[in-house]
Amino acid sequence: MKALIPLLVLLAGTAQASDRIERGRYLVNTSGCADCHTPMKMGANGPEPDMARHLSGHPQPFVITAPVAPPEGPWVAVIANSGTAYSGPWGLSFSANLTPDMETGLGRWSEADFVQTIRTGRHLGRGRPVLPPMPIPVYNHMTDDDLKAVFAYLQSLPAVRNKVPEPIAPVQR
């Protein structure tokens, strides 16, 4: 019986980890993460998410070097055809690589880094501001358990090597 107890504890921990990942999958899929962090490609019926690059952010080969002004009227931003680059009064921002790639994604991030990024609206919880259109004011209402579940799910994804450019400051007029 004594030998069985550590095995039961291990299995319970595995079930809890699996439940956390599944909760994170649910949150990512219902919170619109892929809408900005998965590049679009042209399919038979028009633009569709490129699932080979699921949650990998702005495609490295799609180089954009300067922000553009929105057209006249009530416009606030311009969105690239990949759905991963956004130009507005804040400059030019690119959707981050959320996969666990060690060099270009969240692979070196800790759970605390992720939670603090969402809580503070700052990269790694202490760096540059996270820019629009990232809905920090919405996501920072998630519980710590929900954010940890999202991070667990993101860490369970296949790593996609994709270096996303740094934001570009707005053009001074």
TIVO-2410 file (N, C-alpha, C; in nm, 3 decimals):
# residues 173
REC num residu      c1      c2      c3 atome chaine
REC   1      M   0.082  -0.120   0.000     N      A
REC   1      M   0.000   0.000   0.000    CA      A
REC   1      M   0.087   0.126   0.000     C      A
REC   2      K   0.198   0.124   0.078     N      A
REC   2      K   0.285   0.242   0.083    CA      A
REC   2      K   0.342   0.276  -0.054     C      A
REC   3      A   0.374   0.176  -0.135     N      A
REC   3      A   0.429   0.201  -0.269    CA      A
REC   3      A   0.324   0.258  -0.361     C      A
REC   4      L   0.199   0.230  -0.336     N      A
REC   4      L   0.091   0.278  -0.421    CA      A
REC   4      L   0.062   0.427  -0.399     C      A
REC   5      I   0.084   0.479  -0.280     N      A
REC   5      I   0.051   0.618  -0.248    CA      A
REC   5      I   0.129   0.718  -0.335     C      A
REC   6      P   0.262   0.705  -0.351     N      A
REC   6      P   0.332   0.800  -0.439    CA      A
REC   6      P   0.281   0.795  -0.583     C      A
REC   7      L   0.245   0.676  -0.630     N      A
REC   7      L   0.192   0.662  -0.766    CA      A
REC   7      L   0.058   0.735  -0.778     C      A
REC   8      L  -0.027   0.723  -0.679     N      A
REC   8      L  -0.156   0.792  -0.681    CA      A
REC   8      L  -0.137   0.943  -0.678     C      A
REC   9      V  -0.042   0.990  -0.598     N      A
REC   9      V  -0.013   1.133  -0.592    CA      A
REC   9      V   0.037   1.182  -0.727     C      A
REC  10      L   0.127   1.105  -0.791     N      A
REC  10      L   0.179   1.140  -0.922    CA      A
REC  10      L   0.066   1.146  -1.025     C      A
REC  11      L  -0.021   1.046  -1.025     N      A
REC  11      L  -0.133   1.044  -1.119    CA      A
REC  11      L  -0.229   1.160  -1.094     C      A
REC  12      A  -0.254   1.193  -0.970     N      A
REC  12      A  -0.341   1.306  -0.938    CA      A
REC  12      A  -0.278   1.436  -0.989     C      A
REC  13      G  -0.147   1.450  -0.973     N      A
REC  13      G  -0.078   1.569  -1.024    CA      A
REC  13      G  -0.086   1.577  -1.175     C      A
REC  14      T  -0.075   1.464  -1.244     N      A
REC  14      T  -0.085   1.461  -1.389    CA      A
REC  14      T  -0.225   1.501  -1.433     C      A
REC  15      A  -0.326   1.452  -1.362     N      A
REC  15      A  -0.465   1.487  -1.395    CA      A
REC  15      A  -0.488   1.636  -1.373     C      A
REC  16      Q  -0.432   1.692  -1.266     N      A
REC  16      Q  -0.448   1.835  -1.240    CA      A
REC  16      Q  -0.380   1.917  -1.350     C      A
REC  17      A  -0.261   1.875  -1.392     N      A
REC  17      A  -0.190   1.946  -1.499    CA      A
REC  17      A  -0.271   1.939  -1.629     C      A
REC  18      S  -0.326   1.824  -1.658     N      A
REC  18      S  -0.407   1.807  -1.778    CA      A
REC  18      S  -0.533   1.895  -1.771     C      A
REC  19      D  -0.596   1.900  -1.655     N      A
REC  19      D  -0.713   1.986  -1.637    CA      A
REC  19      D  -0.677   2.133  -1.656     C      A
REC  20      R  -0.562   2.173  -1.605     N      A
REC  20      R  -0.518   2.312  -1.618    CA      A
REC  20      R  -0.492   2.346  -1.765     C      A
REC  21      I  -0.427   2.257  -1.838     N      A
REC  21      I  -0.402   2.279  -1.981    CA      A
REC  21      I  -0.534   2.289  -2.057     C      A
REC  22      E  -0.627   2.201  -2.026     N      A
REC  22      E  -0.757   2.205  -2.094    CA      A
REC  22      E  -0.832   2.334  -2.062     C      A
REC  23      R  -0.824   2.382  -1.939     N      A
REC  23      R  -0.885   2.509  -1.903    CA      A
REC  23      R  -0.820   2.621  -1.983     C      A
REC  24      G  -0.687   2.617  -1.995     N      A
REC  24      G  -0.615   2.717  -2.074    CA      A
REC  24      G  -0.655   2.712  -2.220     C      A
REC  25      R  -0.670   2.592  -2.274     N      A
REC  25      R  -0.713   2.577  -2.415    CA      A
REC  25      R  -0.850   2.645  -2.433     C      A
REC  26      Y  -0.941   2.618  -2.342     N      A
REC  26      Y  -1.074   2.678  -2.347    CA      A
REC  26      Y  -1.064   2.832  -2.343     C      A
REC  27      L  -0.986   2.885  -2.251     N      A
REC  27      L  -0.973   3.030  -2.237    CA      A
REC  27      L  -0.911   3.093  -2.362     C      A
REC  28      V  -0.806   3.033  -2.415     N      A
REC  28      V  -0.741   3.085  -2.535    CA      A
REC  28      V  -0.838   3.082  -2.653     C      A
REC  29      N  -0.912   2.973  -2.665     N      A
REC  29      N  -1.004   2.959  -2.779    CA      A
REC  29      N  -1.128   3.046  -2.767     C      A
REC  30      T  -1.165   3.088  -2.648     N      A
REC  30      T  -1.284   3.171  -2.632    CA      A
REC  30      T  -1.250   3.318  -2.609     C      A
REC  31      S  -1.124   3.349  -2.594     N      A
REC  31      S  -1.083   3.487  -2.567    CA      A
REC  31      S  -1.025   3.557  -2.689     C      A
REC  32      G  -1.028   3.493  -2.803     N      A
REC  32      G  -0.985   3.557  -2.926    CA      A
REC  32      G  -0.835   3.568  -2.945     C      A
REC  33      C  -0.755   3.491  -2.871     N      A
REC  33      C  -0.609   3.502  -2.883    CA      A
REC  33      C  -0.561   3.477  -3.026     C      A
REC  34      A  -0.619   3.375  -3.090     N      A
REC  34      A  -0.576   3.342  -3.226    CA      A
REC  34      A  -0.613   3.450  -3.326     C      A
REC  35      D  -0.714   3.532  -3.295     N      A
REC  35      D  -0.754   3.638  -3.388    CA      A
REC  35      D  -0.639   3.730  -3.422     C      A
REC  36      C  -0.550   3.756  -3.329     N      A
REC  36      C  -0.436   3.845  -3.353    CA      A
REC  36      C  -0.303   3.771  -3.359     C      A
REC  37      H  -0.289   3.661  -3.286     N      A
REC  37      H  -0.159   3.595  -3.274    CA      A
REC  37      H  -0.138   3.481  -3.373     C      A
REC  38      T  -0.241   3.446  -3.453     N      A
REC  38      T  -0.225   3.346  -3.559    CA      A
REC  38      T  -0.235   3.418  -3.693     C      A
REC  39      P  -0.128   3.414  -3.774     N      A
REC  39      P  -0.132   3.483  -3.903    CA      A
REC  39      P  -0.241   3.427  -3.994     C      A
REC  40      M  -0.291   3.512  -4.081     N      A
REC  40      M  -0.387   3.472  -4.181    CA      A
REC  40      M  -0.315   3.431  -4.308     C      A
REC  41      K  -0.378   3.343  -4.384     N      A
REC  41      K  -0.329   3.306  -4.517    CA      A
REC  41      K  -0.450   3.302  -4.609     C      A
REC  42      M  -0.427   3.307  -4.737     N      A
REC  42      M  -0.537   3.303  -4.832    CA      A
REC  42      M  -0.576   3.157  -4.855     C      A
REC  43      G  -0.701   3.126  -4.832     N      A
REC  43      G  -0.754   2.992  -4.854    CA      A
REC  43      G  -0.852   2.991  -4.969     C      A
REC  44      A  -0.915   2.879  -4.991     N      A
REC  44      A  -1.010   2.863  -5.102    CA      A
REC  44      A  -1.128   2.960  -5.090     C      A
REC  45      N  -1.165   2.994  -4.968     N      A
REC  45      N  -1.280   3.082  -4.946    CA      A
REC  45      N  -1.239   3.219  -4.892     C      A
REC  46      G  -1.114   3.258  -4.912     N      A
REC  46      G  -1.066   3.386  -4.863    CA      A
REC  46      G  -0.970   3.368  -4.747     C      A
REC  47      P  -0.944   3.475  -4.672     N      A
REC  47      P  -0.849   3.466  -4.561    CA      A
REC  47      P  -0.894   3.366  -4.455     C      A
REC  48      E  -0.796   3.292  -4.404     N      A
REC  48      E  -0.821   3.194  -4.298    CA      A
REC  48      E  -0.696   3.183  -4.211     C      A
REC  49      P  -0.712   3.142  -4.085     N      A
REC  49      P  -0.595   3.128  -3.998    CA      A
REC  49      P  -0.497   3.023  -4.053     C      A
REC  50      D  -0.369   3.055  -4.046     N      A
REC  50      D  -0.263   2.963  -4.087    CA      A
REC  50      D  -0.228   2.876  -3.966     C      A
REC  51      M  -0.293   2.762  -3.955     N      A
REC  51      M  -0.277   2.679  -3.835    CA      A
REC  51      M  -0.138   2.617  -3.824     C      A
REC  52      A  -0.059   2.618  -3.930     N      A
REC  52      A   0.080   2.574  -3.919    CA      A
REC  52      A   0.160   2.676  -3.837     C      A
REC  53      R   0.106   2.798  -3.823     N      A
REC  53      R   0.171   2.904  -3.746    CA      A
REC  53      R   0.084   2.946  -3.627     C      A
REC  54      H   0.004   2.854  -3.578     N      A
REC  54      H  -0.092   2.883  -3.471    CA      A
REC  54      H  -0.024   2.954  -3.354     C      A
REC  55      L  -0.072   3.073  -3.324     N      A
REC  55      L  -0.028   3.156  -3.210    CA      A
REC  55      L   0.119   3.195  -3.215     C      A
REC  56      S   0.177   3.194  -3.336     N      A
REC  56      S   0.320   3.226  -3.349    CA      A
REC  56      S   0.346   3.374  -3.377     C      A
REC  57      G   0.242   3.456  -3.383     N      A
REC  57      G   0.262   3.600  -3.398    CA      A
REC  57      G   0.289   3.644  -3.541     C      A
REC  58      H   0.333   3.768  -3.552     N      A
REC  58      H   0.360   3.828  -3.684    CA      A
REC  58      H   0.468   3.748  -3.756     C      A
REC  59      P   0.442   3.704  -3.880     N      A
REC  59      P   0.540   3.622  -3.953    CA      A
REC  59      P   0.670   3.696  -3.980     C      A
REC  60      Q   0.780   3.636  -3.942     N      A
REC  60      Q   0.912   3.697  -3.958    CA      A
REC  60      Q   0.939   3.741  -4.102     C      A
REC  61      P   0.901   3.662  -4.205     N      A
REC  61      P   0.931   3.706  -4.342    CA      A
REC  61      P   0.850   3.826  -4.390     C      A
REC  62      F   0.741   3.859  -4.322     N      A
REC  62      F   0.654   3.969  -4.362    CA      A
REC  62      F   0.706   4.097  -4.297     C      A
REC  63      V   0.798   4.163  -4.365     N      A
REC  63      V   0.868   4.279  -4.310    CA      A
REC  63      V   0.786   4.406  -4.335     C      A
REC  64      I   0.761   4.477  -4.227     N      A
REC  64      I   0.697   4.609  -4.232    CA      A
REC  64      I   0.792   4.702  -4.158     C      A
REC  65      T   0.831   4.811  -4.222     N      A
REC  65      T   0.938   4.894  -4.163    CA      A
REC  65      T   0.893   5.025  -4.103     C      A
REC  66      A   0.767   5.065  -4.128     N      A
REC  66      A   0.723   5.195  -4.075    CA      A
REC  66      A   0.572   5.194  -4.053     C      A
REC  67      P   0.528   5.268  -3.953     N      A
REC  67      P   0.384   5.281  -3.932    CA      A
REC  67      P   0.320   5.358  -4.048     C      A
REC  68      V   0.191   5.337  -4.067     N      A
REC  68      V   0.116   5.415  -4.166    CA      A
REC  68      V   0.002   5.485  -4.094     C      A
REC  69      A  -0.036   5.599  -4.147     N      A
REC  69      A  -0.147   5.675  -4.088    CA      A
REC  69      A  -0.279   5.612  -4.133     C      A
REC  70      P  -0.376   5.606  -4.044     N      A
REC  70      P  -0.507   5.557  -4.085    CA      A
REC  70      P  -0.571   5.653  -4.184     C      A
REC  71      P  -0.665   5.605  -4.264     N      A
REC  71      P  -0.732   5.696  -4.358    CA      A
REC  71      P  -0.816   5.800  -4.284     C      A
REC  72      E  -0.856   5.904  -4.357     N      A
REC  72      E  -0.941   6.009  -4.299    CA      A
REC  72      E  -1.070   5.947  -4.248     C      A
REC  73      G  -1.128   6.011  -4.150     N      A
REC  73      G  -1.255   5.965  -4.097    CA      A
REC  73      G  -1.240   5.911  -3.956     C      A
REC  74      P  -1.327   5.822  -3.917     N      A
REC  74      P  -1.328   5.774  -3.779    CA      A
REC  74      P  -1.229   5.662  -3.751     C      A
REC  75      W  -1.132   5.642  -3.837     N      A
REC  75      W  -1.038   5.530  -3.823    CA      A
REC  75      W  -0.937   5.558  -3.714     C      A
REC  76      V  -0.899   5.452  -3.643     N      A
REC  76      V  -0.799   5.462  -3.537    CA      A
REC  76      V  -0.672   5.389  -3.576     C      A
REC  77      A  -0.687   5.279  -3.651     N      A
REC  77      A  -0.572   5.193  -3.680    CA      A
REC  77      A  -0.584   5.132  -3.819     C      A
REC  78      V  -0.471   5.081  -3.867     N      A
REC  78      V  -0.464   5.006  -3.990    CA      A
REC  78      V  -0.408   4.869  -3.954     C      A
REC  79      I  -0.467   4.764  -4.008     N      A
REC  79      I  -0.425   4.627  -3.978    CA      A
REC  79      I  -0.366   4.565  -4.105     C      A
REC  80      A  -0.248   4.501  -4.091     N      A
REC  80      A  -0.184   4.435  -4.205    CA      A
REC  80      A  -0.268   4.315  -4.249     C      A
REC  81      N  -0.250   4.273  -4.374     N      A
REC  81      N  -0.330   4.162  -4.424    CA      A
REC  81      N  -0.301   4.029  -4.354     C      A
REC  82      S  -0.194   4.022  -4.281     N      A
REC  82      S  -0.166   3.901  -4.202    CA      A
REC  82      S  -0.251   3.897  -4.075     C      A
REC  83      G  -0.307   4.012  -4.038     N      A
REC  83      G  -0.383   4.024  -3.915    CA      A
REC  83      G  -0.295   4.028  -3.791     C      A
REC  84      T  -0.165   4.053  -3.811     N      A
REC  84      T  -0.069   4.046  -3.699    CA      A
REC  84      T   0.013   4.173  -3.679     C      A
REC  85      A  -0.012   4.277  -3.757     N      A
REC  85      A   0.059   4.404  -3.742    CA      A
REC  85      A  -0.044   4.516  -3.743     C      A
REC  86      Y  -0.024   4.615  -3.654     N      A
REC  86      Y  -0.123   4.719  -3.630    CA      A
REC  86      Y  -0.054   4.854  -3.623     C      A
REC  87      S  -0.102   4.948  -3.703     N      A
REC  87      S  -0.045   5.082  -3.705    CA      A
REC  87      S  -0.150   5.180  -3.657     C      A
REC  88      G  -0.110   5.264  -3.561     N      A
REC  88      G  -0.201   5.363  -3.506    CA      A
REC  88      G  -0.124   5.472  -3.436     C      A
REC  89      P  -0.189   5.551  -3.353     N      A
REC  89      P  -0.122   5.660  -3.284    CA      A
REC  89      P  -0.006   5.614  -3.196     C      A
REC  90      W  -0.005   5.489  -3.155     N      A
REC  90      W   0.102   5.433  -3.071    CA      A
REC  90      W   0.223   5.391  -3.153     C      A
REC  91      G   0.212   5.394  -3.287     N      A
REC  91      G   0.319   5.348  -3.374    CA      A
REC  91      G   0.278   5.219  -3.443     C      A
REC  92      L   0.371   5.127  -3.454     N      A
REC  92      L   0.349   5.000  -3.522    CA      A
REC  92      L   0.375   4.887  -3.423     C      A
REC  93      S   0.273   4.807  -3.399     N      A
REC  93      S   0.289   4.694  -3.306    CA      A
REC  93      S   0.266   4.563  -3.381     C      A
REC  94      F   0.328   4.459  -3.329     N      A
REC  94      F   0.322   4.327  -3.391    CA      A
REC  94      F   0.277   4.225  -3.286     C      A
REC  95      S   0.191   4.133  -3.328     N      A
REC  95      S   0.147   4.027  -3.237    CA      A
REC  95      S   0.264   3.937  -3.200     C      A
REC  96      A   0.275   3.908  -3.071     N      A
REC  96      A   0.386   3.828  -3.019    CA      A
REC  96      A   0.371   3.680  -3.052     C      A
REC  97      N   0.484   3.612  -3.051     N      A
REC  97      N   0.488   3.466  -3.064    CA      A
REC  97      N   0.456   3.408  -2.927     C      A
REC  98      L   0.342   3.341  -2.915     N      A
REC  98      L   0.300   3.283  -2.788    CA      A
REC  98      L   0.338   3.137  -2.772     C      A
REC  99      T   0.407   3.081  -2.872     N      A
REC  99      T   0.447   2.940  -2.861    CA      A
REC  99      T   0.569   2.929  -2.769     C      A
REC 100      P   0.599   2.808  -2.723     N      A
REC 100      P   0.711   2.793  -2.629    CA      A
REC 100      P   0.850   2.785  -2.692     C      A
REC 101      D   0.867   2.844  -2.810     N      A
REC 101      D   1.001   2.846  -2.869    CA      A
REC 101      D   1.097   2.918  -2.774     C      A
REC 102      M   1.212   2.857  -2.749     N      A
REC 102      M   1.306   2.911  -2.650    CA      A
REC 102      M   1.372   3.042  -2.694     C      A
REC 103      E   1.386   3.063  -2.822     N      A
REC 103      E   1.454   3.183  -2.870    CA      A
REC 103      E   1.358   3.294  -2.913     C      A
REC 104      T   1.241   3.258  -2.967     N      A
REC 104      T   1.155   3.360  -3.026    CA      A
REC 104      T   1.015   3.367  -2.965     C      A
REC 105      G   0.986   3.279  -2.872     N      A
REC 105      G   0.852   3.275  -2.812    CA      A
REC 105      G   0.858   3.289  -2.661     C      A
REC 106      L   0.766   3.221  -2.594     N      A
REC 106      L   0.755   3.228  -2.448    CA      A
REC 106      L   0.831   3.118  -2.376     C      A
REC 107      G   0.920   3.048  -2.447     N      A
REC 107      G   0.990   2.934  -2.389    CA      A
REC 107      G   1.075   2.964  -2.267     C      A
REC 108      R   1.130   3.083  -2.260     N      A
REC 108      R   1.213   3.120  -2.144    CA      A
REC 108      R   1.135   3.196  -2.037     C      A
REC 109      W   1.009   3.224  -2.065     N      A
REC 109      W   0.926   3.296  -1.969    CA      A
REC 109      W   0.886   3.204  -1.855     C      A
REC 110      S   0.870   3.260  -1.739     N      A
REC 110      S   0.813   3.186  -1.627    CA      A
REC 110      S   0.663   3.215  -1.622     C      A
REC 111      E   0.594   3.133  -1.548     N      A
REC 111      E   0.451   3.157  -1.525    CA      A
REC 111      E   0.430   3.296  -1.463     C      A
REC 112      A   0.518   3.333  -1.370     N      A
REC 112      A   0.508   3.464  -1.304    CA      A
REC 112      A   0.528   3.577  -1.406     C      A
REC 113      D   0.623   3.561  -1.500     N      A
REC 113      D   0.644   3.662  -1.605    CA      A
REC 113      D   0.515   3.684  -1.685     C      A
REC 114      F   0.451   3.574  -1.721     N      A
REC 114      F   0.329   3.582  -1.801    CA      A
REC 114      F   0.217   3.652  -1.724     C      A
REC 115      V   0.195   3.609  -1.600     N      A
REC 115      V   0.090   3.668  -1.518    CA      A
REC 115      V   0.117   3.817  -1.498     C      A
REC 116      Q   0.241   3.854  -1.469     N      A
REC 116      Q   0.274   3.994  -1.446    CA      A
REC 116      Q   0.261   4.079  -1.573     C      A
REC 117      T   0.287   4.019  -1.689     N      A
REC 117      T   0.268   4.092  -1.815    CA      A
REC 117      T   0.122   4.132  -1.830     C      A
REC 118      I   0.032   4.038  -1.804     N      A
REC 118      I  -0.110   4.069  -1.817    CA      A
REC 118      I  -0.155   4.164  -1.706     C      A
REC 119      R  -0.106   4.145  -1.586     N      A
REC 119      R  -0.147   4.230  -1.473    CA      A
REC 119      R  -0.099   4.375  -1.489     C      A
REC 120      T   0.023   4.394  -1.538     N      A
REC 120      T   0.082   4.528  -1.544    CA      A
REC 120      T   0.070   4.594  -1.680     C      A
REC 121      G   0.046   4.513  -1.786     N      A
REC 121      G   0.047   4.569  -1.921    CA      A
REC 121      G   0.187   4.605  -1.967     C      A
REC 122      R   0.288   4.540  -1.906     N      A
REC 122      R   0.428   4.565  -1.942    CA      A
REC 122      R   0.494   4.433  -1.978     C      A
REC 123      H   0.578   4.436  -2.081     N      A
REC 123      H   0.649   4.317  -2.128    CA      A
REC 123      H   0.728   4.255  -2.014     C      A
REC 124      L   0.707   4.127  -1.988     N      A
REC 124      L   0.769   4.054  -1.877    CA      A
REC 124      L   0.733   4.114  -1.741     C      A
REC 125      G   0.627   4.194  -1.739     N      A
REC 125      G   0.582   4.253  -1.614    CA      A
REC 125      G   0.662   4.373  -1.569     C      A
REC 126      R   0.764   4.413  -1.648     N      A
REC 126      R   0.850   4.523  -1.602    CA      A
REC 126      R   0.912   4.603  -1.717     C      A
REC 127      G   0.896   4.556  -1.841     N      A
REC 127      G   0.961   4.620  -1.954    CA      A
REC 127      G   0.872   4.722  -2.024     C      A
REC 128      R   0.884   4.727  -2.155     N      A
REC 128      R   0.808   4.822  -2.236    CA      A
REC 128      R   0.659   4.792  -2.225     C      A
REC 129      P   0.576   4.894  -2.252     N      A
REC 129      P   0.431   4.870  -2.249    CA      A
REC 129      P   0.388   4.769  -2.356     C      A
REC 130      V   0.289   4.688  -2.323     N      A
REC 130      V   0.224   4.603  -2.421    CA      A
REC 130      V   0.128   4.694  -2.497     C      A
REC 131      L   0.140   4.697  -2.628     N      A
REC 131      L   0.069   4.795  -2.711    CA      A
REC 131      L  -0.064   4.743  -2.765     C      A
REC 132      P  -0.149   4.836  -2.811     N      A
REC 132      P  -0.272   4.795  -2.878    CA      A
REC 132      P  -0.237   4.708  -2.998     C      A
REC 133      P  -0.327   4.622  -3.033     N      A
REC 133      P  -0.463   4.606  -2.985    CA      A
REC 133      P  -0.477   4.505  -2.871     C      A
REC 134      M  -0.368   4.468  -2.806     N      A
REC 134      M  -0.376   4.371  -2.696    CA      A
REC 134      M  -0.472   4.423  -2.589     C      A
REC 135      P  -0.577   4.348  -2.561     N      A
REC 135      P  -0.680   4.397  -2.467    CA      A
REC 135      P  -0.644   4.372  -2.320     C      A
REC 136      I  -0.532   4.427  -2.279     N      A
REC 136      I  -0.489   4.414  -2.139    CA      A
REC 136      I  -0.600   4.456  -2.042     C      A
REC 137      P  -0.673   4.566  -2.068     N      A
REC 137      P  -0.779   4.605  -1.973    CA      A
REC 137      P  -0.889   4.500  -1.957     C      A
REC 138      V  -0.902   4.411  -2.054     N      A
REC 138      V  -1.000   4.302  -2.043    CA      A
REC 138      V  -0.935   4.181  -1.976     C      A
REC 139      Y  -0.819   4.139  -2.028     N      A
REC 139      Y  -0.757   4.016  -1.979    CA      A
REC 139      Y  -0.705   4.028  -1.836     C      A
REC 140      N  -0.674   4.150  -1.791     N      A
REC 140      N  -0.622   4.159  -1.654    CA      A
REC 140      N  -0.731   4.138  -1.549     C      A
REC 141      H  -0.854   4.115  -1.594     N      A
REC 141      H  -0.961   4.076  -1.502    CA      A
REC 141      H  -0.968   3.925  -1.482     C      A
REC 142      M  -0.892   3.850  -1.560     N      A
REC 142      M  -0.887   3.705  -1.539    CA      A
REC 142      M  -0.824   3.676  -1.403     C      A
REC 143      T  -0.862   3.565  -1.346     N      A
REC 143      T  -0.803   3.525  -1.218    CA      A
REC 143      T  -0.661   3.477  -1.241     C      A
REC 144      D  -0.581   3.473  -1.136     N      A
REC 144      D  -0.446   3.418  -1.148    CA      A
REC 144      D  -0.452   3.273  -1.196     C      A
REC 145      D  -0.548   3.196  -1.145     N      A
REC 145      D  -0.561   3.056  -1.189    CA      A
REC 145      D  -0.589   3.048  -1.338     C      A
REC 146      D  -0.675   3.138  -1.389     N      A
REC 146      D  -0.702   3.138  -1.533    CA      A
REC 146      D  -0.578   3.175  -1.613     C      A
REC 147      L  -0.505   3.276  -1.569     N      A
REC 147      L  -0.383   3.315  -1.642    CA      A
REC 147      L  -0.278   3.205  -1.637     C      A
REC 148      K  -0.268   3.136  -1.525     N      A
REC 148      K  -0.175   3.023  -1.515    CA      A
REC 148      K  -0.218   2.910  -1.607     C      A
REC 149      A  -0.348   2.889  -1.621     N      A
REC 149      A  -0.399   2.787  -1.713    CA      A
REC 149      A  -0.368   2.825  -1.858     C      A
REC 150      V  -0.386   2.951  -1.893     N      A
REC 150      V  -0.352   2.997  -2.027    CA      A
REC 150      V  -0.204   2.972  -2.054     C      A
REC 151      F  -0.119   3.007  -1.958     N      A
REC 151      F   0.025   2.987  -1.975    CA      A
REC 151      F   0.057   2.838  -1.990     C      A
REC 152      A  -0.006   2.753  -1.910     N      A
REC 152      A   0.018   2.607  -1.919    CA      A
REC 152      A  -0.021   2.557  -2.058     C      A
REC 153      Y  -0.133   2.603  -2.110     N      A
REC 153      Y  -0.174   2.562  -2.244    CA      A
REC 153      Y  -0.073   2.609  -2.348     C      A
REC 154      L  -0.034   2.737  -2.341     N      A
REC 154      L   0.062   2.790  -2.438    CA      A
REC 154      L   0.193   2.711  -2.434     C      A
REC 155      Q   0.235   2.670  -2.316     N      A
REC 155      Q   0.358   2.592  -2.303    CA      A
REC 155      Q   0.343   2.451  -2.358     C      A
REC 156      S   0.220   2.404  -2.375     N      A
REC 156      S   0.196   2.269  -2.427    CA      A
REC 156      S   0.193   2.265  -2.580     C      A
REC 157      L   0.192   2.381  -2.643     N      A
REC 157      L   0.185   2.387  -2.789    CA      A
REC 157      L   0.319   2.350  -2.853     C      A
REC 158      P   0.317   2.311  -2.980     N      A
REC 158      P   0.444   2.294  -3.051    CA      A
REC 158      P   0.514   2.431  -3.063     C      A
REC 159      A   0.642   2.433  -3.041     N      A
REC 159      A   0.719   2.556  -3.056    CA      A
REC 159      A   0.731   2.591  -3.204     C      A
REC 160      V   0.709   2.718  -3.235     N      A
REC 160      V   0.725   2.768  -3.371    CA      A
REC 160      V   0.833   2.875  -3.367     C      A
REC 161      R   0.942   2.851  -3.439     N      A
REC 161      R   1.051   2.950  -3.443    CA      A
REC 161      R   1.006   3.064  -3.534     C      A
REC 162      N   0.983   3.180  -3.478     N      A
REC 162      N   0.935   3.296  -3.552    CA      A
REC 162      N   0.969   3.421  -3.474     C      A
REC 163      K   1.071   3.491  -3.519     N      A
REC 163      K   1.113   3.614  -3.450    CA      A
REC 163      K   1.025   3.730  -3.494     C      A
REC 164      V   0.951   3.782  -3.399     N      A
REC 164      V   0.862   3.895  -3.423    CA      A
REC 164      V   0.941   4.024  -3.401     C      A
REC 165      P   0.925   4.124  -3.489     N      A
REC 165      P   1.000   4.249  -3.470    CA      A
REC 165      P   0.954   4.325  -3.346     C      A
REC 166      E   1.041   4.412  -3.299     N      A
REC 166      E   1.006   4.502  -3.190    CA      A
REC 166      E   0.911   4.609  -3.244     C      A
REC 167      P   0.828   4.668  -3.158     N      A
REC 167      P   0.741   4.777  -3.203    CA      A
REC 167      P   0.824   4.893  -3.260     C      A
REC 168      I   0.759   4.971  -3.345     N      A
REC 168      I   0.821   5.088  -3.405    CA      A
REC 168      I   0.743   5.211  -3.357     C      A
REC 169      A   0.817   5.311  -3.311     N      A
REC 169      A   0.755   5.433  -3.257    CA      A
REC 169      A   0.675   5.505  -3.365     C      A
REC 170      P   0.577   5.585  -3.324     N      A
REC 170      P   0.498   5.659  -3.423    CA      A
REC 170      P   0.582   5.763  -3.495     C      A
REC 171      V   0.537   5.795  -3.614     N      A
REC 171      V   0.601   5.900  -3.692    CA      A
REC 171      V   0.565   6.034  -3.631     C      A
REC 172      Q   0.665   6.119  -3.608     N      A
REC 172      Q   0.640   6.253  -3.552    CA      A
REC 172      Q   0.602   6.346  -3.666     C      A
REC 173      R   0.495   6.420  -3.647     N      A
REC 173      R   0.450   6.511  -3.753    CA      A
REC 173      R   0.474   6.653  -3.716     C      A
***
